[in-house]
Amino acid sequence: METVELIKQQLSSDPIVLYMKGTPEQPQCGFSARVCQILEGCGAEFKAINILANSELREELKIFSNWPTYPQLYINGELIGGCDIIMELYQSGELQTMLKNQSAAI
């Protein structure tokens, strides 16, 4: 499967997808750990994909998303952002609304 097709399949298979370094149980960077903590604190069920396990995916996703860093959070296939944006959205309450609206759409 082409890497772009894999990304599209991953994004369509789950409403909330987090591309991160490591796993929620063992994050490999502080930014990934922080986003996991925020999502878990919101009670969000999400699919985490370890970009360190697949170098092709790691590089292709940067091009696909036009976003150079990780983690990358997607809701309903749409890139929401990285750690700083997620923290801002969480602090303002917007993230909770986005997650709640996503849950209602299921």
N, CA, C and O atoms as a GROMACS GRO file, in nm:
protein
  424
    1MET      N    1   0.086  -0.118   0.000
    1MET     CA    2   0.000   0.000   0.000
    1MET      C    3   0.090   0.124   0.000
    1MET      O    4   0.188   0.132   0.075
    2GLU      N    5   0.057   0.220  -0.083
    2GLU     CA    6   0.128   0.347  -0.085
    2GLU      C    7   0.113   0.415   0.051
    2GLU      O    8   0.010   0.401   0.116
    3THR      N    9   0.214   0.487   0.092
    3THR     CA   10   0.212   0.551   0.223
    3THR      C   11   0.098   0.653   0.234
    3THR      O   12   0.033   0.662   0.339
    4VAL      N   13   0.073   0.728   0.129
    4VAL     CA   14  -0.038   0.825   0.132
    4VAL      C   15  -0.172   0.754   0.151
    4VAL      O   16  -0.258   0.801   0.226
    5GLU      N   17  -0.188   0.641   0.084
    5GLU     CA   18  -0.311   0.563   0.098
    5GLU      C   19  -0.324   0.509   0.241
    5GLU      O   20  -0.434   0.504   0.296
    6LEU      N   21  -0.213   0.469   0.300
    6LEU     CA   22  -0.213   0.422   0.439
    6LEU      C   23  -0.258   0.533   0.532
    6LEU      O   24  -0.339   0.510   0.622
    7ILE      N   25  -0.207   0.654   0.512
    7ILE     CA   26  -0.246   0.769   0.595
    7ILE      C   27  -0.396   0.794   0.581
    7ILE      O   28  -0.465   0.811   0.681
    8LYS      N   29  -0.445   0.796   0.458
    8LYS     CA   30  -0.588   0.819   0.436
    8LYS      C   31  -0.672   0.711   0.503
    8LYS      O   32  -0.777   0.740   0.561
    9GLN      N   33  -0.627   0.587   0.495
    9GLN     CA   34  -0.699   0.475   0.558
    9GLN      C   35  -0.700   0.491   0.710
    9GLN      O   36  -0.802   0.470   0.774
   10GLN      N   37  -0.585   0.528   0.767
   10GLN     CA   38  -0.577   0.547   0.912
   10GLN      C   39  -0.670   0.659   0.957
   10GLN      O   40  -0.739   0.646   1.058
   11LEU      N   41  -0.672   0.768   0.883
   11LEU     CA   42  -0.755   0.882   0.921
   11LEU      C   43  -0.904   0.855   0.904
   11LEU      O   44  -0.986   0.913   0.976
   12SER      N   45  -0.939   0.767   0.812
   12SER     CA   46  -1.080   0.736   0.792
   12SER      C   47  -1.130   0.625   0.884
   12SER      O   48  -1.251   0.607   0.899
   13SER      N   49  -1.039   0.552   0.945
   13SER     CA   50  -1.081   0.438   1.027
   13SER      C   51  -1.116   0.475   1.170
   13SER      O   52  -1.184   0.398   1.238
   14ASP      N   53  -1.071   0.590   1.216
   14ASP     CA   54  -1.099   0.634   1.353
   14ASP      C   55  -1.127   0.784   1.352
   14ASP      O   56  -1.063   0.858   1.278
   15PRO      N   57  -1.223   0.829   1.435
   15PRO     CA   58  -1.255   0.972   1.436
   15PRO      C   59  -1.145   1.060   1.497
   15PRO      O   60  -1.130   1.175   1.457
   16ILE      N   61  -1.069   1.006   1.592
   16ILE     CA   62  -0.962   1.083   1.654
   16ILE      C   63  -0.833   1.004   1.640
   16ILE      O   64  -0.820   0.893   1.692
   17VAL      N   65  -0.737   1.062   1.568
   17VAL     CA   66  -0.609   0.996   1.543
   17VAL      C   67  -0.497   1.089   1.588
   17VAL      O   68  -0.493   1.206   1.552
   18LEU      N   69  -0.406   1.034   1.666
   18LEU     CA   70  -0.290   1.108   1.711
   18LEU      C   71  -0.164   1.039   1.658
   18LEU      O   72  -0.134   0.926   1.695
   19TYR      N   73  -0.092   1.110   1.571
   19TYR     CA   74   0.038   1.062   1.527
   19TYR      C   75   0.139   1.118   1.627
   19TYR      O   76   0.150   1.239   1.645
   20MET      N   77   0.211   1.028   1.692
   20MET     CA   78   0.296   1.069   1.802
   20MET      C   79   0.428   0.992   1.803
   20MET      O   80   0.445   0.894   1.731
   21LYS      N   81   0.519   1.039   1.885
   21LYS     CA   82   0.645   0.968   1.906
   21LYS      C   83   0.625   0.877   2.026
   21LYS      O   84   0.610   0.924   2.139
   22GLY      N   85   0.625   0.748   2.001
   22GLY     CA   86   0.601   0.650   2.106
   22GLY      C   87   0.455   0.611   2.112
   22GLY      O   88   0.382   0.621   2.013
   23THR      N   89   0.413   0.566   2.229
   23THR     CA   90   0.275   0.523   2.251
   23THR      C   91   0.221   0.598   2.373
   23THR      O   92   0.299   0.656   2.449
   24PRO      N   93   0.089   0.599   2.392
   24PRO     CA   94   0.035   0.666   2.511
   24PRO      C   95   0.094   0.610   2.641
   24PRO      O   96   0.114   0.683   2.738
   25GLU      N   97   0.122   0.479   2.641
   25GLU     CA   98   0.179   0.416   2.759
   25GLU      C   99   0.327   0.451   2.777
   25GLU      O  100   0.377   0.458   2.889
   26GLN      N  101   0.397   0.472   2.664
   26GLN     CA  102   0.539   0.504   2.668
   26GLN      C  103   0.572   0.610   2.563
   26GLN      O  104   0.633   0.580   2.460
   27PRO      N  105   0.531   0.734   2.589
   27PRO     CA  106   0.564   0.840   2.494
   27PRO      C  107   0.714   0.862   2.488
   27PRO      O  108   0.785   0.848   2.588
   28GLN      N  109   0.762   0.896   2.368
   28GLN     CA  110   0.906   0.915   2.348
   28GLN      C  111   0.946   1.062   2.341
   28GLN      O  112   1.062   1.094   2.312
   29CYS      N  113   0.851   1.152   2.366
   29CYS     CA  114   0.884   1.294   2.377
   29CYS      C  115   0.780   1.362   2.466
   29CYS      O  116   0.668   1.314   2.480
   30GLY      N  117   0.820   1.472   2.525
   30GLY     CA  118   0.733   1.543   2.617
   30GLY      C  119   0.608   1.600   2.551
   30GLY      O  120   0.502   1.604   2.612
   31PHE      N  121   0.621   1.644   2.425
   31PHE     CA  122   0.507   1.701   2.355
   31PHE      C  123   0.400   1.595   2.331
   31PHE      O  124   0.281   1.620   2.349
   32SER      N  125   0.443   1.476   2.289
   32SER     CA  126   0.349   1.366   2.268
   32SER      C  127   0.284   1.327   2.400
   32SER      O  128   0.163   1.302   2.405
   33ALA      N  129   0.362   1.321   2.506
   33ALA     CA  130   0.308   1.287   2.639
   33ALA      C  131   0.203   1.388   2.681
   33ALA      O  132   0.098   1.351   2.734
   34ARG      N  133   0.230   1.516   2.658
   34ARG     CA  134   0.137   1.621   2.699
   34ARG      C  135   0.004   1.610   2.625
   34ARG      O  136  -0.102   1.623   2.685
   35VAL      N  137   0.010   1.587   2.494
   35VAL     CA  138  -0.115   1.576   2.416
   35VAL      C  139  -0.194   1.454   2.461
   35VAL      O  140  -0.317   1.460   2.472
   36CYS      N  141  -0.127   1.342   2.487
   36CYS     CA  142  -0.196   1.223   2.539
   36CYS      C  143  -0.264   1.254   2.671
   36CYS      O  144  -0.379   1.214   2.692
   37GLN      N  145  -0.196   1.324   2.760
   37GLN     CA  146  -0.254   1.359   2.890
   37GLN      C  147  -0.379   1.445   2.872
   37GLN      O  148  -0.479   1.425   2.941
   38ILE      N  149  -0.373   1.540   2.781
   38ILE     CA  150  -0.488   1.627   2.755
   38ILE      C  151  -0.605   1.546   2.702
   38ILE      O  152  -0.717   1.558   2.752
   39LEU      N  153  -0.580   1.462   2.602
   39LEU     CA  154  -0.688   1.381   2.544
   39LEU      C  155  -0.747   1.286   2.648
   39LEU      O  156  -0.869   1.272   2.658
   40GLU      N  157  -0.661   1.221   2.724
   40GLU     CA  158  -0.708   1.129   2.828
   40GLU      C  159  -0.786   1.205   2.936
   40GLU      O  160  -0.886   1.155   2.987
   41GLY      N  161  -0.740   1.325   2.969
   41GLY     CA  162  -0.810   1.409   3.067
   41GLY      C  163  -0.948   1.451   3.020
   41GLY      O  164  -1.038   1.474   3.101
   42CYS      N  165  -0.964   1.460   2.889
   42CYS     CA  166  -1.094   1.494   2.830
   42CYS      C  167  -1.183   1.370   2.813
   42CYS      O  168  -1.299   1.381   2.773
   43GLY      N  169  -1.128   1.254   2.843
   43GLY     CA  170  -1.203   1.130   2.826
   43GLY      C  171  -1.217   1.087   2.681
   43GLY      O  172  -1.306   1.008   2.649
   44ALA      N  173  -1.130   1.137   2.594
   44ALA     CA  174  -1.139   1.105   2.452
   44ALA      C  175  -1.080   0.967   2.423
   44ALA      O  176  -0.974   0.932   2.474
   45GLU      N  177  -1.150   0.892   2.341
   45GLU     CA  178  -1.096   0.766   2.289
   45GLU      C  179  -1.029   0.800   2.157
   45GLU      O  180  -1.092   0.857   2.067
   46PHE      N  181  -0.902   0.765   2.145
   46PHE     CA  182  -0.828   0.801   2.025
   46PHE      C  183  -0.735   0.688   1.984
   46PHE      O  184  -0.693   0.605   2.064
   47LYS      N  185  -0.704   0.689   1.855
   47LYS     CA  186  -0.608   0.593   1.801
   47LYS      C  187  -0.473   0.663   1.796
   47LYS      O  188  -0.459   0.769   1.734
   48ALA      N  189  -0.375   0.604   1.860
   48ALA     CA  190  -0.239   0.658   1.859
   48ALA      C  191  -0.154   0.578   1.763
   48ALA      O  192  -0.156   0.455   1.764
   49ILE      N  193  -0.080   0.648   1.680
   49ILE     CA  194   0.008   0.583   1.584
   49ILE      C  195   0.150   0.631   1.610
   49ILE      O  196   0.178   0.751   1.606
   50ASN      N  197   0.238   0.536   1.636
   50ASN     CA  198   0.378   0.564   1.668
   50ASN      C  199   0.455   0.589   1.538
   50ASN      O  200   0.484   0.495   1.464
   51ILE      N  201   0.487   0.715   1.512
   51ILE     CA  202   0.556   0.747   1.387
   51ILE      C  203   0.703   0.705   1.389
   51ILE      O  204   0.768   0.702   1.285
   52LEU      N  205   0.754   0.672   1.506
   52LEU     CA  206   0.894   0.626   1.514
   52LEU      C  207   0.909   0.483   1.461
   52LEU      O  208   1.020   0.440   1.429
   53ALA      N  209   0.798   0.411   1.453
   53ALA     CA  210   0.801   0.272   1.407
   53ALA      C  211   0.802   0.260   1.254
   53ALA      O  212   0.822   0.151   1.201
   54ASN      N  213   0.780   0.372   1.183
   54ASN     CA  214   0.770   0.367   1.038
   54ASN      C  215   0.828   0.497   0.980
   54ASN      O  216   0.759   0.599   0.977
   55SER      N  217   0.952   0.494   0.935
   55SER     CA  218   1.018   0.616   0.886
   55SER      C  219   0.951   0.671   0.760
   55SER      O  220   0.946   0.793   0.742
   56GLU      N  221   0.900   0.584   0.674
   56GLU     CA  222   0.830   0.631   0.554
   56GLU      C  223   0.704   0.710   0.593
   56GLU      O  224   0.678   0.817   0.539
   57LEU      N  225   0.629   0.655   0.686
   57LEU     CA  226   0.509   0.722   0.734
   57LEU      C  227   0.546   0.856   0.797
   57LEU      O  228   0.481   0.958   0.771
   58ARG      N  229   0.649   0.856   0.879
   58ARG     CA  230   0.693   0.978   0.948
   58ARG      C  231   0.724   1.089   0.849
   58ARG      O  232   0.685   1.204   0.870
   59GLU      N  233   0.794   1.057   0.742
   59GLU     CA  234   0.833   1.158   0.644
   59GLU      C  235   0.716   1.197   0.553
   59GLU      O  236   0.698   1.315   0.524
   60GLU      N  237   0.639   1.100   0.509
   60GLU     CA  238   0.527   1.128   0.418
   60GLU      C  239   0.417   1.209   0.486
   60GLU      O  240   0.354   1.294   0.422
   61LEU      N  241   0.395   1.184   0.614
   61LEU     CA  242   0.289   1.256   0.686
   61LEU      C  243   0.321   1.406   0.694
   61LEU      O  244   0.230   1.488   0.689
   62LYS      N  245   0.448   1.441   0.705
   62LYS     CA  246   0.487   1.583   0.707
   62LYS      C  247   0.445   1.651   0.576
   62LYS      O  248   0.399   1.765   0.577
   63ILE      N  249   0.460   1.581   0.465
   63ILE     CA  250   0.421   1.635   0.334
   63ILE      C  251   0.269   1.637   0.322
   63ILE      O  252   0.211   1.737   0.280
   64PHE      N  253   0.206   1.526   0.358
   64PHE     CA  254   0.061   1.513   0.349
   64PHE      C  255  -0.010   1.624   0.427
   64PHE      O  256  -0.105   1.686   0.378
   65SER      N  257   0.039   1.649   0.549
   65SER     CA  258  -0.027   1.745   0.637
   65SER      C  259   0.025   1.887   0.621
   65SER      O  260  -0.038   1.983   0.667
   66ASN      N  261   0.140   1.901   0.555
   66ASN     CA  262   0.208   2.030   0.547
   66ASN      C  263   0.236   2.082   0.689
   66ASN      O  264   0.226   2.202   0.716
   67TRP      N  265   0.270   1.989   0.778
   67TRP     CA  266   0.299   2.020   0.918
   67TRP      C  267   0.429   1.948   0.954
   67TRP      O  268   0.433   1.825   0.947
   68PRO      N  269   0.534   2.021   0.992
   68PRO     CA  270   0.667   1.959   1.003
   68PRO      C  271   0.699   1.885   1.133
   68PRO      O  272   0.801   1.817   1.141
   69THR      N  273   0.614   1.896   1.233
   69THR     CA  274   0.649   1.840   1.363
   69THR      C  275   0.545   1.741   1.414
   69THR      O  276   0.435   1.730   1.359
   70TYR      N  277   0.582   1.671   1.519
   70TYR     CA  278   0.493   1.575   1.586
   70TYR      C  279   0.487   1.612   1.734
   70TYR      O  280   0.584   1.664   1.790
   71PRO      N  281   0.374   1.584   1.795
   71PRO     CA  282   0.259   1.507   1.749
   71PRO      C  283   0.169   1.589   1.655
   71PRO      O  284   0.179   1.711   1.645
   72GLN      N  285   0.080   1.515   1.587
   72GLN     CA  286  -0.022   1.574   1.501
   72GLN      C  287  -0.155   1.510   1.539
   72GLN      O  288  -0.170   1.388   1.536
   73LEU      N  289  -0.251   1.593   1.575
   73LEU     CA  290  -0.384   1.545   1.613
   73LEU      C  291  -0.483   1.572   1.500
   73LEU      O  292  -0.490   1.682   1.447
   74TYR      N  293  -0.558   1.467   1.465
   74TYR     CA  294  -0.663   1.478   1.363
   74TYR      C  295  -0.797   1.442   1.426
   74TYR      O  296  -0.807   1.345   1.502
   75ILE      N  297  -0.898   1.520   1.394
   75ILE     CA  298  -1.035   1.487   1.434
   75ILE      C  299  -1.118   1.482   1.307
   75ILE      O  300  -1.122   1.578   1.230
   76ASN      N  301  -1.183   1.369   1.285
   76ASN     CA  302  -1.261   1.346   1.163
   76ASN      C  303  -1.180   1.375   1.037
   76ASN      O  304  -1.230   1.436   0.943
   77GLY      N  305  -1.054   1.331   1.036
   77GLY     CA  306  -0.968   1.344   0.920
   77GLY      C  307  -0.907   1.481   0.901
   77GLY      O  308  -0.830   1.501   0.806
   78GLU      N  309  -0.939   1.576   0.988
   78GLU     CA  310  -0.888   1.713   0.974
   78GLU      C  311  -0.776   1.737   1.075
   78GLU      O  312  -0.790   1.708   1.193
   79LEU      N  313  -0.664   1.790   1.026
   79LEU     CA  314  -0.553   1.823   1.113
   79LEU      C  315  -0.593   1.937   1.206
   79LEU      O  316  -0.634   2.044   1.161
   80ILE      N  317  -0.581   1.912   1.336
   80ILE     CA  318  -0.612   2.015   1.435
   80ILE      C  319  -0.484   2.091   1.470
   80ILE      O  320  -0.485   2.213   1.482
   81GLY      N  321  -0.374   2.018   1.486
   81GLY     CA  322  -0.247   2.084   1.513
   81GLY      C  323  -0.156   2.000   1.599
   81GLY      O  324  -0.179   1.880   1.620
   82GLY      N  325  -0.052   2.066   1.648
   82GLY     CA  326   0.046   2.002   1.734
   82GLY      C  327   0.024   2.039   1.879
   82GLY      O  328  -0.083   2.088   1.916
   83CYS      N  329   0.123   2.016   1.959
   83CYS     CA  330   0.111   2.031   2.104
   83CYS      C  331   0.068   2.171   2.147
   83CYS      O  332  -0.024   2.186   2.226
   84ASP      N  333   0.134   2.274   2.096
   84ASP     CA  334   0.102   2.411   2.138
   84ASP      C  335  -0.043   2.447   2.106
   84ASP      O  336  -0.113   2.505   2.189
   85ILE      N  337  -0.087   2.412   1.987
   85ILE     CA  338  -0.225   2.443   1.946
   85ILE      C  339  -0.323   2.364   2.031
   85ILE      O  340  -0.425   2.418   2.075
   86ILE      N  341  -0.294   2.236   2.056
   86ILE     CA  342  -0.383   2.152   2.137
   86ILE      C  343  -0.393   2.210   2.278
   86ILE      O  344  -0.501   2.214   2.336
   87MET      N  345  -0.280   2.254   2.334
   87MET     CA  346  -0.282   2.313   2.468
   87MET      C  347  -0.367   2.440   2.471
   87MET      O  348  -0.445   2.461   2.564
   88GLU      N  349  -0.353   2.525   2.369
   88GLU     CA  350  -0.433   2.648   2.362
   88GLU      C  351  -0.582   2.616   2.350
   88GLU      O  352  -0.664   2.676   2.419
   89LEU      N  353  -0.615   2.520   2.263
   89LEU     CA  354  -0.755   2.481   2.246
   89LEU      C  355  -0.811   2.422   2.375
   89LEU      O  356  -0.927   2.447   2.410
   90TYR      N  357  -0.731   2.345   2.445
   90TYR     CA  358  -0.774   2.284   2.572
   90TYR      C  359  -0.798   2.392   2.677
   90TYR      O  360  -0.901   2.391   2.745
   91GLN      N  361  -0.705   2.485   2.690
   91GLN     CA  362  -0.716   2.591   2.791
   91GLN      C  363  -0.836   2.682   2.764
   91GLN      O  364  -0.896   2.735   2.858
   92SER      N  365  -0.870   2.701   2.638
   92SER     CA  366  -0.985   2.786   2.604
   92SER      C  367  -1.118   2.711   2.610
   92SER      O  368  -1.224   2.773   2.607
   93GLY      N  369  -1.112   2.578   2.619
   93GLY     CA  370  -1.233   2.497   2.620
   93GLY      C  371  -1.278   2.453   2.482
   93GLY      O  372  -1.373   2.375   2.470
   94GLU      N  373  -1.212   2.503   2.379
   94GLU     CA  374  -1.252   2.468   2.242
   94GLU      C  375  -1.228   2.321   2.211
   94GLU      O  376  -1.307   2.258   2.141
   95LEU      N  377  -1.119   2.265   2.262
   95LEU     CA  378  -1.089   2.124   2.235
   95LEU      C  379  -1.199   2.034   2.291
   95LEU      O  380  -1.244   1.941   2.224
   96GLN      N  381  -1.242   2.063   2.412
   96GLN     CA  382  -1.347   1.983   2.473
   96GLN      C  383  -1.474   1.987   2.388
   96GLN      O  384  -1.541   1.885   2.371
   97THR      N  385  -1.506   2.104   2.333
   97THR     CA  386  -1.623   2.118   2.246
   97THR      C  387  -1.604   2.038   2.118
   97THR      O  388  -1.696   1.970   2.073
   98MET      N  389  -1.484   2.045   2.060
   98MET     CA  390  -1.456   1.970   1.937
   98MET      C  391  -1.469   1.820   1.963
   98MET      O  392  -1.526   1.748   1.882
   99LEU      N  393  -1.417   1.774   2.075
   99LEU     CA  394  -1.424   1.631   2.108
   99LEU      C  395  -1.568   1.589   2.138
   99LEU      O  396  -1.610   1.480   2.099
  100LYS      N  397  -1.642   1.675   2.206
  100LYS     CA  398  -1.782   1.646   2.238
  100LYS      C  399  -1.865   1.640   2.110
  100LYS      O  400  -1.948   1.550   2.094
  101ASN      N  401  -1.843   1.735   2.019
  101ASN     CA  402  -1.916   1.736   1.892
  101ASN      C  403  -1.883   1.614   1.808
  101ASN      O  404  -1.970   1.559   1.741
  102GLN      N  405  -1.758   1.572   1.812
  102GLN     CA  406  -1.716   1.454   1.738
  102GLN      C  407  -1.787   1.333   1.793
  102GLN      O  408  -1.834   1.248   1.717
  103SER      N  409  -1.796   1.322   1.926
  103SER     CA  410  -1.863   1.208   1.989
  103SER      C  411  -2.011   1.204   1.953
  103SER      O  412  -2.067   1.096   1.933
  104ALA      N  413  -2.074   1.321   1.944
  104ALA     CA  414  -2.215   1.327   1.910
  104ALA      C  415  -2.240   1.286   1.766
  104ALA      O  416  -2.348   1.241   1.731
  105ALA      N  417  -2.137   1.303   1.682
  105ALA     CA  418  -2.151   1.269   1.539
  105ALA      C  419  -2.145   1.120   1.512
  105ALA      O  420  -2.183   1.075   1.404
  106ILE      N  421  -2.099   1.043   1.609
  106ILE     CA  422  -2.084   0.898   1.589
  106ILE      C  423  -2.219   0.831   1.596
  106ILE      O  424  -2.228   0.709   1.581
   0.00000   0.00000   0.00000
